[in-house]
Amino acid sequence: MVIDLDKCTGCSACSTACQAENNISFGPDDSNKLRSIAWMSIFQL
């Protein structure tokens, strides 16, 4: 996923979209113990 940081408002919609795309639950759920969202690396281009 590519995110334009110049347009980022910090709303976390990208994290929510990533969770939805990868079928990861949004709340505390034991069924996904081995799958989780990690911090995103941000690189300047």
PDB file with SEQRES, HELIX, SHEET and CRYST1 records, atoms N, CA, C and O in Angstrom:
SEQRES   1 A   45  MET VAL ILE ASP LEU ASP LYS CYS THR GLY CYS SER ALA          
SEQRES   2 A   45  CYS SER THR ALA CYS GLN ALA GLU ASN ASN ILE SER PHE          
SEQRES   3 A   45  GLY PRO ASP ASP SER ASN LYS LEU ARG SER ILE ALA TRP          
SEQRES   4 A   45  MET SER ILE PHE GLN LEU                                      
HELIX    1 AA1 ALA A   13  GLU A   21  1                                   9    
HELIX    2 AA2 ASP A   30  ASN A   32  5                                   3    
CRYST1    1.000    1.000    1.000  90.00  90.00  90.00 P 1           1          
ATOM      1  N   MET A   1       0.856  -1.158   0.000  1.00  0.00           N  
ATOM      2  CA  MET A   1       0.000   0.000   0.000  1.00  0.00           C  
ATOM      3  C   MET A   1       0.909   1.229   0.000  1.00  0.00           C  
ATOM      4  O   MET A   1       1.896   1.282   0.733  1.00  0.00           O  
ATOM      5  N   VAL A   2       0.565   2.212  -0.828  1.00  0.00           N  
ATOM      6  CA  VAL A   2       1.313   3.461  -0.891  1.00  0.00           C  
ATOM      7  C   VAL A   2       0.430   4.574  -0.355  1.00  0.00           C  
ATOM      8  O   VAL A   2      -0.734   4.693  -0.739  1.00  0.00           O  
ATOM      9  N   ILE A   3       0.984   5.386   0.528  1.00  0.00           N  
ATOM     10  CA  ILE A   3       0.230   6.466   1.160  1.00  0.00           C  
ATOM     11  C   ILE A   3       0.967   7.776   0.932  1.00  0.00           C  
ATOM     12  O   ILE A   3       2.166   7.868   1.200  1.00  0.00           O  
ATOM     13  N   ASP A   4       0.266   8.788   0.442  1.00  0.00           N  
ATOM     14  CA  ASP A   4       0.837  10.118   0.241  1.00  0.00           C  
ATOM     15  C   ASP A   4       0.842  10.844   1.585  1.00  0.00           C  
ATOM     16  O   ASP A   4      -0.203  11.293   2.055  1.00  0.00           O  
ATOM     17  N   LEU A   5       2.013  10.958   2.197  1.00  0.00           N  
ATOM     18  CA  LEU A   5       2.112  11.564   3.524  1.00  0.00           C  
ATOM     19  C   LEU A   5       1.830  13.058   3.513  1.00  0.00           C  
ATOM     20  O   LEU A   5       1.545  13.639   4.560  1.00  0.00           O  
ATOM     21  N   ASP A   6       1.905  13.696   2.338  1.00  0.00           N  
ATOM     22  CA  ASP A   6       1.552  15.114   2.255  1.00  0.00           C  
ATOM     23  C   ASP A   6       0.064  15.318   2.494  1.00  0.00           C  
ATOM     24  O   ASP A   6      -0.360  16.397   2.908  1.00  0.00           O  
ATOM     25  N   LYS A   7      -0.731  14.280   2.233  1.00  0.00           N  
ATOM     26  CA  LYS A   7      -2.183  14.362   2.415  1.00  0.00           C  
ATOM     27  C   LYS A   7      -2.654  13.666   3.688  1.00  0.00           C  
ATOM     28  O   LYS A   7      -3.852  13.635   3.972  1.00  0.00           O  
ATOM     29  N   CYS A   8      -1.721  13.107   4.454  1.00  0.00           N  
ATOM     30  CA  CYS A   8      -2.069  12.375   5.675  1.00  0.00           C  
ATOM     31  C   CYS A   8      -2.568  13.329   6.754  1.00  0.00           C  
ATOM     32  O   CYS A   8      -1.953  14.359   7.025  1.00  0.00           O  
ATOM     33  N   THR A   9      -3.703  12.965   7.368  1.00  0.00           N  
ATOM     34  CA  THR A   9      -4.253  13.757   8.469  1.00  0.00           C  
ATOM     35  C   THR A   9      -4.183  13.001   9.790  1.00  0.00           C  
ATOM     36  O   THR A   9      -4.622  13.514  10.819  1.00  0.00           O  
ATOM     37  N   GLY A  10      -3.636  11.784   9.771  1.00  0.00           N  
ATOM     38  CA  GLY A  10      -3.522  10.989  10.990  1.00  0.00           C  
ATOM     39  C   GLY A  10      -4.807  10.307  11.401  1.00  0.00           C  
ATOM     40  O   GLY A  10      -4.988   9.991  12.577  1.00  0.00           O  
ATOM     41  N   CYS A  11      -5.711  10.071  10.450  1.00  0.00           N  
ATOM     42  CA  CYS A  11      -7.024   9.508  10.775  1.00  0.00           C  
ATOM     43  C   CYS A  11      -7.009   7.987  10.969  1.00  0.00           C  
ATOM     44  O   CYS A  11      -7.991   7.423  11.450  1.00  0.00           O  
ATOM     45  N   SER A  12      -5.919   7.320  10.607  1.00  0.00           N  
ATOM     46  CA  SER A  12      -5.750   5.863  10.721  1.00  0.00           C  
ATOM     47  C   SER A  12      -6.640   5.073   9.770  1.00  0.00           C  
ATOM     48  O   SER A  12      -6.831   3.873   9.969  1.00  0.00           O  
ATOM     49  N   ALA A  13      -7.186   5.713   8.745  1.00  0.00           N  
ATOM     50  CA  ALA A  13      -7.998   4.997   7.760  1.00  0.00           C  
ATOM     51  C   ALA A  13      -7.149   3.986   6.997  1.00  0.00           C  
ATOM     52  O   ALA A  13      -7.660   2.944   6.584  1.00  0.00           O  
ATOM     53  N   CYS A  14      -5.867   4.273   6.802  1.00  0.00           N  
ATOM     54  CA  CYS A  14      -4.994   3.334   6.102  1.00  0.00           C  
ATOM     55  C   CYS A  14      -4.810   2.053   6.919  1.00  0.00           C  
ATOM     56  O   CYS A  14      -4.775   0.959   6.356  1.00  0.00           O  
ATOM     57  N   SER A  15      -4.694   2.185   8.234  1.00  0.00           N  
ATOM     58  CA  SER A  15      -4.576   1.004   9.098  1.00  0.00           C  
ATOM     59  C   SER A  15      -5.858   0.185   9.085  1.00  0.00           C  
ATOM     60  O   SER A  15      -5.811  -1.045   9.061  1.00  0.00           O  
ATOM     61  N   THR A  16      -6.999   0.860   9.102  1.00  0.00           N  
ATOM     62  CA  THR A  16      -8.291   0.175   9.046  1.00  0.00           C  
ATOM     63  C   THR A  16      -8.453  -0.541   7.716  1.00  0.00           C  
ATOM     64  O   THR A  16      -8.934  -1.673   7.676  1.00  0.00           O  
ATOM     65  N   ALA A  17      -8.056   0.111   6.619  1.00  0.00           N  
ATOM     66  CA  ALA A  17      -8.143  -0.514   5.294  1.00  0.00           C  
ATOM     67  C   ALA A  17      -7.228  -1.730   5.208  1.00  0.00           C  
ATOM     68  O   ALA A  17      -7.591  -2.738   4.603  1.00  0.00           O  
ATOM     69  N   CYS A  18      -6.057  -1.642   5.804  1.00  0.00           N  
ATOM     70  CA  CYS A  18      -5.123  -2.769   5.815  1.00  0.00           C  
ATOM     71  C   CYS A  18      -5.703  -3.943   6.601  1.00  0.00           C  
ATOM     72  O   CYS A  18      -5.602  -5.091   6.169  1.00  0.00           O  
ATOM     73  N   GLN A  19      -6.308  -3.658   7.750  1.00  0.00           N  
ATOM     74  CA  GLN A  19      -6.932  -4.714   8.548  1.00  0.00           C  
ATOM     75  C   GLN A  19      -8.066  -5.370   7.774  1.00  0.00           C  
ATOM     76  O   GLN A  19      -8.202  -6.594   7.800  1.00  0.00           O  
ATOM     77  N   ALA A  20      -8.878  -4.582   7.089  1.00  0.00           N  
ATOM     78  CA  ALA A  20     -10.004  -5.130   6.328  1.00  0.00           C  
ATOM     79  C   ALA A  20      -9.506  -5.966   5.153  1.00  0.00           C  
ATOM     80  O   ALA A  20     -10.058  -7.031   4.875  1.00  0.00           O  
ATOM     81  N   GLU A  21      -8.474  -5.497   4.465  1.00  0.00           N  
ATOM     82  CA  GLU A  21      -7.939  -6.210   3.303  1.00  0.00           C  
ATOM     83  C   GLU A  21      -7.305  -7.537   3.700  1.00  0.00           C  
ATOM     84  O   GLU A  21      -7.376  -8.510   2.949  1.00  0.00           O  
ATOM     85  N   ASN A  22      -6.689  -7.580   4.874  1.00  0.00           N  
ATOM     86  CA  ASN A  22      -5.998  -8.787   5.323  1.00  0.00           C  
ATOM     87  C   ASN A  22      -6.827  -9.636   6.274  1.00  0.00           C  
ATOM     88  O   ASN A  22      -6.308 -10.566   6.891  1.00  0.00           O  
ATOM     89  N   ASN A  23      -8.124  -9.320   6.396  1.00  0.00           N  
ATOM     90  CA  ASN A  23      -9.057 -10.093   7.223  1.00  0.00           C  
ATOM     91  C   ASN A  23      -8.589 -10.234   8.666  1.00  0.00           C  
ATOM     92  O   ASN A  23      -8.615 -11.325   9.234  1.00  0.00           O  
ATOM     93  N   ILE A  24      -8.161  -9.122   9.250  1.00  0.00           N  
ATOM     94  CA  ILE A  24      -7.729  -9.094  10.641  1.00  0.00           C  
ATOM     95  C   ILE A  24      -8.804  -8.376  11.438  1.00  0.00           C  
ATOM     96  O   ILE A  24      -9.268  -7.308  11.041  1.00  0.00           O  
ATOM     97  N   SER A  25      -9.200  -8.960  12.563  1.00  0.00           N  
ATOM     98  CA  SER A  25     -10.287  -8.373  13.339  1.00  0.00           C  
ATOM     99  C   SER A  25      -9.892  -7.006  13.885  1.00  0.00           C  
ATOM    100  O   SER A  25      -8.711  -6.724  14.093  1.00  0.00           O  
ATOM    101  N   PHE A  26     -10.895  -6.162  14.114  1.00  0.00           N  
ATOM    102  CA  PHE A  26     -10.660  -4.799  14.571  1.00  0.00           C  
ATOM    103  C   PHE A  26     -10.562  -4.698  16.088  1.00  0.00           C  
ATOM    104  O   PHE A  26     -10.027  -3.717  16.604  1.00  0.00           O  
ATOM    105  N   GLY A  27     -11.058  -5.671  16.797  1.00  0.00           N  
ATOM    106  CA  GLY A  27     -11.032  -5.626  18.260  1.00  0.00           C  
ATOM    107  C   GLY A  27     -10.217  -6.766  18.824  1.00  0.00           C  
ATOM    108  O   GLY A  27      -9.610  -7.530  18.073  1.00  0.00           O  
ATOM    109  N   PRO A  28     -10.198  -6.889  20.136  1.00  0.00           N  
ATOM    110  CA  PRO A  28      -9.473  -8.003  20.750  1.00  0.00           C  
ATOM    111  C   PRO A  28     -10.178  -9.327  20.451  1.00  0.00           C  
ATOM    112  O   PRO A  28     -11.301  -9.562  20.898  1.00  0.00           O  
ATOM    113  N   ASP A  29      -9.514 -10.172  19.701  1.00  0.00           N  
ATOM    114  CA  ASP A  29     -10.106 -11.430  19.263  1.00  0.00           C  
ATOM    115  C   ASP A  29      -9.021 -12.495  19.286  1.00  0.00           C  
ATOM    116  O   ASP A  29      -7.992 -12.339  18.629  1.00  0.00           O  
ATOM    117  N   ASP A  30      -9.230 -13.572  20.029  1.00  0.00           N  
ATOM    118  CA  ASP A  30      -8.227 -14.623  20.153  1.00  0.00           C  
ATOM    119  C   ASP A  30      -8.088 -15.486  18.906  1.00  0.00           C  
ATOM    120  O   ASP A  30      -7.138 -16.263  18.817  1.00  0.00           O  
ATOM    121  N   SER A  31      -8.992 -15.382  17.948  1.00  0.00           N  
ATOM    122  CA  SER A  31      -8.918 -16.233  16.764  1.00  0.00           C  
ATOM    123  C   SER A  31      -7.781 -15.818  15.836  1.00  0.00           C  
ATOM    124  O   SER A  31      -7.388 -16.594  14.965  1.00  0.00           O  
ATOM    125  N   ASN A  32      -7.248 -14.616  16.004  1.00  0.00           N  
ATOM    126  CA  ASN A  32      -6.172 -14.134  15.137  1.00  0.00           C  
ATOM    127  C   ASN A  32      -4.877 -13.898  15.917  1.00  0.00           C  
ATOM    128  O   ASN A  32      -4.198 -12.896  15.692  1.00  0.00           O  
ATOM    129  N   LYS A  33      -4.532 -14.797  16.821  1.00  0.00           N  
ATOM    130  CA  LYS A  33      -3.343 -14.597  17.655  1.00  0.00           C  
ATOM    131  C   LYS A  33      -2.064 -14.505  16.831  1.00  0.00           C  
ATOM    132  O   LYS A  33      -1.152 -13.762  17.193  1.00  0.00           O  
ATOM    133  N   LEU A  34      -1.983 -15.243  15.737  1.00  0.00           N  
ATOM    134  CA  LEU A  34      -0.758 -15.245  14.936  1.00  0.00           C  
ATOM    135  C   LEU A  34      -0.752 -14.161  13.866  1.00  0.00           C  
ATOM    136  O   LEU A  34       0.253 -13.981  13.178  1.00  0.00           O  
ATOM    137  N   ARG A  35      -1.849 -13.444  13.716  1.00  0.00           N  
ATOM    138  CA  ARG A  35      -1.920 -12.383  12.711  1.00  0.00           C  
ATOM    139  C   ARG A  35      -2.165 -11.063  13.428  1.00  0.00           C  
ATOM    140  O   ARG A  35      -3.068 -10.956  14.257  1.00  0.00           O  
ATOM    141  N   SER A  36      -1.378 -10.086  13.112  1.00  0.00           N  
ATOM    142  CA  SER A  36      -1.562  -8.781  13.739  1.00  0.00           C  
ATOM    143  C   SER A  36      -1.032  -7.692  12.819  1.00  0.00           C  
ATOM    144  O   SER A  36      -0.317  -7.966  11.856  1.00  0.00           O  
ATOM    145  N   ILE A  37      -1.388  -6.474  13.125  1.00  0.00           N  
ATOM    146  CA  ILE A  37      -0.899  -5.320  12.387  1.00  0.00           C  
ATOM    147  C   ILE A  37       0.357  -4.818  13.084  1.00  0.00           C  
ATOM    148  O   ILE A  37       0.372  -4.657  14.304  1.00  0.00           O  
ATOM    149  N   ALA A  38       1.403  -4.573  12.318  1.00  0.00           N  
ATOM    150  CA  ALA A  38       2.647  -4.035  12.860  1.00  0.00           C  
ATOM    151  C   ALA A  38       2.765  -2.562  12.471  1.00  0.00           C  
ATOM    152  O   ALA A  38       2.070  -2.095  11.568  1.00  0.00           O  
ATOM    153  N   TRP A  39       3.632  -1.849  13.143  1.00  0.00           N  
ATOM    154  CA  TRP A  39       3.862  -0.454  12.805  1.00  0.00           C  
ATOM    155  C   TRP A  39       4.343  -0.351  11.371  1.00  0.00           C  
ATOM    156  O   TRP A  39       5.120  -1.183  10.903  1.00  0.00           O  
ATOM    157  N   MET A  40       3.878   0.668  10.681  1.00  0.00           N  
ATOM    158  CA  MET A  40       4.282   0.883   9.298  1.00  0.00           C  
ATOM    159  C   MET A  40       5.618   1.615   9.254  1.00  0.00           C  
ATOM    160  O   MET A  40       5.869   2.522  10.048  1.00  0.00           O  
ATOM    161  N   SER A  41       6.473   1.208   8.317  1.00  0.00           N  
ATOM    162  CA  SER A  41       7.720   1.932   8.080  1.00  0.00           C  
ATOM    163  C   SER A  41       7.433   3.042   7.085  1.00  0.00           C  
ATOM    164  O   SER A  41       6.764   2.817   6.077  1.00  0.00           O  
ATOM    165  N   ILE A  42       7.931   4.231   7.359  1.00  0.00           N  
ATOM    166  CA  ILE A  42       7.701   5.375   6.481  1.00  0.00           C  
ATOM    167  C   ILE A  42       9.034   5.790   5.885  1.00  0.00           C  
ATOM    168  O   ILE A  42       9.994   6.063   6.607  1.00  0.00           O  
ATOM    169  N   PHE A  43       9.083   5.834   4.570  1.00  0.00           N  
ATOM    170  CA  PHE A  43      10.294   6.196   3.852  1.00  0.00           C  
ATOM    171  C   PHE A  43      10.065   7.470   3.059  1.00  0.00           C  
ATOM    172  O   PHE A  43       9.030   7.613   2.408  1.00  0.00           O  
ATOM    173  N   GLN A  44      11.008   8.392   3.103  1.00  0.00           N  
ATOM    174  CA  GLN A  44      10.942   9.599   2.287  1.00  0.00           C  
ATOM    175  C   GLN A  44      11.403   9.240   0.878  1.00  0.00           C  
ATOM    176  O   GLN A  44      12.429   8.580   0.713  1.00  0.00           O  
ATOM    177  N   LEU A  45      10.660   9.666  -0.133  1.00  0.00           N  
ATOM    178  CA  LEU A  45      11.055   9.430  -1.529  1.00  0.00           C  
ATOM    179  C   LEU A  45      11.593  10.691  -2.144  1.00  0.00           C  
ATOM    180  O   LEU A  45      11.977  10.693  -3.314  1.00  0.00           O  
TER     181      LEU A  45                                                      
END                                                                             
